[in-house]
Amino acid sequence: MVYDTRGPFPEEAASPAWRAGIRVGDRIDLSQMRCIPVDTATCATVLAVIGGLQYVNPGRTARLSLRATPDHPARQVDLVAEQRPVNWLVEVVLVLDEIAGILFVLAAAWLVWRQPGGMSWGFLLYAIWFNPGQGFQFYALLQQWPAVLLGQYIAGGLAQAAGYTGFLLFVLRVPADRSERRWRPVERALPLVALALASLQLLSMAYLFGYRTATVTRATLLSGYAVDAAALIILLARRRGQPPLDYQRLRWVIWGCLIGLPAFILAELLQDTTLLRGVLEGFTPPEEVPGLLYLLNSILCFLVFEAVRRPRVVSVSIPLRRATILGLILSLPTLLLHQQVDRIHELLPLPGWMWIAIASVLLFLISRLHEFAVNLVEREFNLTFRRAQQQLGQAEAILRAGSFAKIEHLLVSAPVQTLGLASAAVFRDEGGALYRRQNGAGWEPRDTAALDPQAQVLAGLTAEQPLHIDADDADDADRIRLPSGLRRPVLAIEVGNPLRCFGVALYGPHLSGADLDVNECAVLGEFAARAAVAYAQVETDLLRQQIKALEQQWGRLYEN
């Protein structure tokens, strides 16, 4: 059934469909438009028009057979495609979608390259089909060869089924590429799921041969949404029993699905179905809205990519806050441009290269504004960070410590209590070697009590910049007997100044499994700098006492 005869044109009179005599409510006569044989103009028309591709090459002619209605007899109409009006905002969104789609697939392929297994292969199968990129230009080119386009339809249906199945395999094995015993029967049933989904996809194409497939098509759509819902249920259920580090990584995947999957589903509903038109009568969303929703789906890839490739991740609330701030910053100019884009183009008929230059400047300004807004929110509204900043950044107790042991106790206990860290220890510099003189928090007697300043895990450590210990250095960390698991240090801070190193402080992640973020590292760096002042003061006091004792001893010798 025809539900729209205007499309992207400013008015119905400008639409080729309206001028050809097609009206809303007309029905295609499927019995007269069968794809048998395949290499015919009728089959090409069915593949191009009824398949929901939406776009064809300009000048292409399609002959449609319409069924009789109360107002019109059965008839045939020739529909000639015309170039759609230019909307540069839609084109900008399309370019962003294409870039995001390419990065989506490349990121999934990179995960397969670095961590081959069922988890990464499953996500790649999903990424190949369900990415933000738009493929209508590819389909428009294939319309010259109906048999090839039909083959692409079949391959696409199989790829979609493989994508859904791969996604289920991914959620069953993320983040460590292993599934728990209770989920293994589900994993073994995935081939049957793939077969059922592929069968639905192929049956929904029966309209090409004159059959009505609305019910099967609805079932196909609903089965895809059921797979997405099942994936979320599996992820939420698998949270229980995960080690803290894996639990945080799984949270990234869950939030990526909570944002990306609904955005993708809503974009498909707006672009490929009339569901929302029926629910909200007269509702016609702007053309760029589905594209922006597809772009929002790329958040899923980013969060999954980071969760899989990193053994440790920060709390997922941090990237979500930053993404929310960026969305709020972009929402106002996007709304204004949508309302005034044509008027701006009329008032400023600038060449294309100048618009690119203006857009580059705007992107730079937006990035700076985003950075300022993120810092402002972290400083003023993140209560946990503010409390840690106040307690550690303005800690006067460490300046009055009076001894090395007291300084080292505060370097360990204050961050552990304030930030909820899993481990902390201080290694004091004694004659060019680093020694742990106290047990530390989360450190056991069997863990190393001495560190070589030239160890690989400390490579690049300076007094000016804390060092995030790379998880790739796990072999070196095991060799020098650092704590393992959640207690393993993730941050090294030199307690000193550019001229003198008093020691090195090692801190583990949060007890929740979340890694230390940039702001927390900066606060710990400031705390270590105050400790360096205290170290220098204690060392100076000890030297003064030694000098005084030597002077007294020399005085007694002189008198004798």
ROTOR-620529 format. One record per residue (C-alpha): x, y, z; residue in three letters. Coordinates in steps of 0.001 Angstrom, whole numbers, plus 500000, padded with zeros to 6 digits. Layout:
BEGIN
XYZALA...
# end
This chain:
BEGIN
500000500000500000MET501252503474499089VAL501494505609502234TYR503465508631500976ASP503656510377497603THR505678513436498614ARG508942512155500096GLY511754514717500310PRO510139517164497892PHE508890520501499272PRO505322519915498031GLU503348517086496485GLU503100518839493102ALA506902518561492789ALA506895514822493456SER507229512446490474PRO504795510023492148ALA502083512683492504TRP502531513853488922ARG502301510240487710ALA498850509978489296GLY499775507830492307ILE497857508652495504ARG498041507622499123VAL495995504443499584GLY496769502977496162ASP497908499357496182ARG500516497629494054ILE499104494637492194ASP501656491983493174LEU500046489386490885SER500981491541487873GLN504487492364489123MET506325489118489638ARG510072488698489463CYS509729485846486952ILE511872485794484903PRO514477487728486837VAL516164489672484030ASP513158491813483129THR512180495437483604ALA509278494331485807THR511619492466488168CYS513961495453488263ALA511001497665489206THR509856495329491958VAL513374495134493387LEU513872498901493226ALA510488500222494350VAL508782497654496547ILE511961496540498292GLY512070499649500435GLY515370500930499021LEU513931504470498783GLN516637505777496434TYR517344505041492761VAL519467506728490115ASN517905509844488530PRO516115509171485259GLY515244505570486072ARG511751504556484905THR509536502170486827ALA506183500850485504ARG503793500078488363LEU500613498015488140SER497997499461490514LEU494908497623491681ARG491435499098491220ALA490117501417493928THR486667503053494422PRO488065506170492734ASP490247504658490008HIS490207501535487814PRO493141499164487615ALA495928500877485706ARG499608501080484964GLN501680504199485620VAL505203505110484622ASP507257506663487431LEU510412508565486424VAL512951509250489176ALA514142512839489641GLU517012514348491590GLN515855515067495111ARG516251518616496547PRO519612519313498140VAL519643519576501943ASN523204520036503131TRP522310519239506739LEU521064515807505613VAL524239515383503567GLU526448516286506566VAL524638513702508692VAL525048511172505875LEU528816511809505699VAL529087511354509472LEU527081508116509206ASP529406506798506505GLU532525507640508530ILE531008506056511654ALA530011502960509665GLY533539502488508318ILE535069502953511781LEU532470500572513245PHE533495497726510922VAL537226498479511212LEU537020498458515022ALA535273495081514995ALA537845493708512531ALA540675495001514740TRP539247493085517703LEU539236489894515604VAL542828490565514549TRP544061491132518113ARG541781488757520032GLN540446486066517669PRO537660483997519185GLY533906483488519268GLY533366486802521061MET535190489013518550SER533966487077515489TRP530394487358516734GLY530698491124517065PHE532258491404513597LEU529311489520512076LEU527012491987513822TYR529060495020512742ALA529108494030509065ILE525337494474508806TRP524207496609511755PHE526461499645511487ASN525542503326510973PRO526646503372507315GLY523991503695504622GLN524127501329501622GLY521437502754499327PHE523964504036496763GLN525319500506496392PHE521807499149495854TYR521002501932493377ALA523987500932491251LEU523039497242491327LEU519564498002489968GLN521033497870486461GLN521381494073486895TRP518227492591488508PRO519760489128488955ALA522753490589490796VAL520498492735492976LEU518340489717493809LEU521494487859494813GLY522440490792497031GLN518970490659498618TYR519477487000499482ILE523026487584500718ALA521783490528502786GLY519086488414504399GLY521632485756505328LEU524052488410506589ALA521327489912508766GLN520577486505510311ALA524306485950510849ALA524563489395512451GLY521807488673514966TYR523291485269515801THR526791486696516075GLY525524489342518455PHE524021486668520715LEU527319484783520646LEU529110487997521553PHE526913488788524580VAL527280485187525806LEU531090485428525845ARG531985489070526519VAL534296490335528035PRO536735487436528575ALA535631485318525550ASP534165482564527701ARG530616481620528628SER529500480336532004GLU528251476781532313ARG524592477809532662ARG524694479620529288TRP526366476895527257ARG523069475244526192PRO522024478615524752VAL525319478870522898GLU524879475379521440ARG521396476356520218ALA522657479355518213LEU522849477447514875PRO519116476732515165LEU518486480421515917VAL520485481379512822ALA518500478923510688LEU515159480270511948ALA516153483897511380LEU517528483176507902ALA514322481328506972SER512205484318508024LEU514425486661506040GLN514122484571502884LEU510360484053503280LEU509836487803503617SER511190488162500059MET508288486151498615ALA506637489424497541TYR509103489363494644LEU507107486464493230PHE503626487849493805GLY502901486739497369TYR501700488978500191ARG504336488937502914THR503230491618505367ALA502773489117508200THR506119487437507582VAL507839490826507333THR506357491896510650ARG507511488623512186ALA510999489238510792THR511162492698512337LEU509818491480515666LEU512288488574515720SER515144491037515370GLY513816493140518227TYR513376489950520276ALA517061489127519691VAL518038492608520931ASP515869492198524030ALA517320488730524675ALA520843490125524374ALA520123492737527042LEU518538490158529333ILE521569487880528967ILE523997490717529713LEU522072491815532795LEU521869488238534053ALA525573487594533468ARG526610490535535654ARG526159488420538769ARG529242486456539679GLY531648488371537436GLN535036489390538905PRO535178493155539628PRO537391493962536626LEU535162492011534220ASP532049493423535899TYR533111496974534982GLN533873495950531404ARG530479494257531169LEU528817497479532352ARG530339499280529358TRP528800496707527012VAL525416496910528756ILE525270500691528494TRP526379500532524884GLY523446498214524163CYS521013500329526192LEU521896503356524055ILE522792501876520672GLY520121499218520197LEU517052501435520880PRO518551504153518657ALA519021501679515798PHE515545500203516247ILE513901503637516298LEU515822504675513182ALA514602501561511369GLU511024502180512481LEU511180505737511164LEU512883504854507896GLN511453501474506910ASP507993501182508500THR504807503183508998THR504368502150512633LEU504953505596514141LEU502858507226511425ARG499955505052512544GLY500509505681516245VAL501103509430515845LEU498789510562513070GLU500411513073510757GLY503863512525512297PHE506633513027509746THR510108513293511286PRO512795515422509621PRO514992513447507240GLU518123513889509313GLU516567512314512435VAL517028508641511349PRO520597509480510320GLY521325510995513726LEU519835507939515409LEU522036505655513327TYR524972507841514370LEU523964507417518008LEU524209503663517458ASN527974504087517017SER528209504604520798ILE527603500859521050LEU530735500164519020CYS532876502618520998PHE531881501189524379LEU532256497586523186VAL535625498328521571PHE537006499859524760GLU535548497151527009ALA537011494301524946VAL540462495685524185ARG541180497028527694ARG541618494648530644PRO540691497590532904ARG538216500389532255VAL537117503446534191VAL533572503765535448SER531167503865532503VAL529532506980533982SER532543509031532833ILE532164508522529045PRO528377508710529417LEU528635512107531115ARG530937513386528405ARG528718512065525621ALA525669513663527275THR527422517017527538ILE528477516807523883LEU524904515962522862GLY523535518949524775LEU526118521259523221ILE525307520040519704LEU521523519957520123SER520956523722520057LEU523001524524516901PRO521513521466515173THR517980522652515922LEU518758526168514710LEU520402524894511531LEU517455522629510810HIS515104525590510970GLN517285528102509124GLN519508526046506822VAL517851527136503579ASP517717530785504608ARG521389530804505584ILE522308529308502218HIS520323532032500432GLU521806534882502469LEU525380533559502244LEU525943531993498802PRO529529531008499671LEU531633528493497727PRO531884524962499062GLY535483525247500302TRP534524528213502467MET531693526263504085TRP534215523513504867ILE536510526091506503ALA533613527500508549ILE532584524001509621ALA536180523241510694SER536296526374512859VAL532917525500514385LEU534098521961515171LEU537196523369516899PHE535122525807518963LEU532655523059519886ILE535508520772520989SER536941523520523214ARG533516524256524652LEU533010520540525296HIS536339520302527130GLU535472523346529264PHE532005521987530048ALA533371518547531022VAL535913520103533393ASN533236522349534883LEU530854519449535498VAL533592517295537013GLU534711520131539261ARG531327521399540413GLU528868518496540195PHE530912515317540753ASN530619515120544542LEU532900512087544879THR535681513784542949PHE535244517044544855ARG535473515250548177ARG538632513433547075ALA540114516675545771GLN539438518450549053GLN540729515657551268GLN543834514844549225LEU544618518101547475GLY544470520123550693GLN545797517495553121ALA547826519325555748GLU548414516244557911ALA551044514911555535ILE553005518171555745LEU553138517770559522ARG553934514045559428ALA557399514394560965GLY558759510992559846SER559177508873556760PHE556980506128558210ALA554124508561558886LYS554359510051555390ILE554248506609553800GLU551323505590556009HIS549348508641554837LEU550344508067551193LEU548740504629551470VAL545787505093553839SER544382508445552636ALA543869507480548944PRO542603504003549883VAL539963505426552230GLN538997508412550074THR538865506759546648LEU538120503174547720GLY541234501635546159LEU542021497930546150ALA545735498381546890SER548429500951547611ALA552104500822548592ALA555097503139548811VAL558668502209547899PHE561284504514549423ARG564476505389547560ASP567518504159549498GLU570821504396547691GLY569349504082544182GLY567040501157544986ALA563375501208545999LEU562291499395549158TYR558852498835550692ARG559250499412554428ARG555541499006555259GLN553069496325554239ASN550797498702552332GLY547108498154551612ALA546305495029549597GLY549944493930549565TRP550952490629551135GLU554325489540552569PRO554991487336549524ARG554716490372547226ASP557945492092546334THR559623494326548927ALA562137495838546489ALA561806497407543056LEU564372498114540396ASP563912501722539192PRO564731500468535665GLN561899497897535649ALA559739497873532531GLN556571498706534481VAL558218501976535634LEU559623502933532226ALA558935506593531513GLY558038507550535092LEU558883511187535921THR558073513568538750ALA555932515724536447GLU553568513019535173GLN551985509969536864PRO552487506749534909LEU549512504523534043HIS550879500977534212ILE550066499198530967ASP548290495865531289ALA550542494595528487ASP553387494591531033ASP551739491699532925ALA554692489358532315ASP557123491858533795ASP554755492500536718ALA554597488755537449ASP558365488460537217ARG558971491140539843ILE556161489722542031ARG553629492559541984LEU550184491708543405PRO547863489983540944SER544215490318540007GLY542275493268541371LEU545205494228543642ARG547613494749540741ARG548851498375540602PRO547529500498537762VAL549229503802538589LEU552811504703539548ALA553646508158540919ILE557128509425541634GLU557206511135545022VAL559780513821544417GLY560727516793542282ASN562789517209539107PRO566018517107541179LEU565288514454543784ARG563283511228543957CYS562239510219547463PHE560224507172546423GLY557504505695544231VAL553839505197545162ALA551870502383543470LEU548062502441543472TYR545572499788542382GLY542111500264540820PRO538896500855542732HIS537456498015544787LEU534554498062542309SER537005497104539545GLY536892500517537837ALA540191501961536687ASP541486505337537884LEU540398508154535598ASP542444511173534527VAL541118513459537246ASN541798510934540004GLU545330510453538686CYS545842514217538784ALA544603514441542390VAL546917511599543449LEU549765513370541668GLY549099516552543647GLU548946514512546866PHE552305512913546046ALA553780516360545365ALA552776517465548890ARG554297514259550222ALA557544515130548421ALA557603518462550300VAL557087516556553551ALA559862514105552634TYR562228516991551936ALA561329518638555263GLN561872515417557247VAL565146514804555447GLU566252518367556191THR565311518027559869ASP567265514768560117LEU570306516366558498LEU570067519309560900ARG569906516922563853GLN572920515021562547GLN574847518248561996ILE573959519434565480LYS575046516114566978ALA578317516233565023LEU578937519793566168GLU578375518793569757GLN580666515796569340GLN583327517959567707TRP583010520490570545GLY583611517804573154ARG586610516497571219LEU587979520028570895TYR587657520623574663GLU589448517340575372ASN
# end
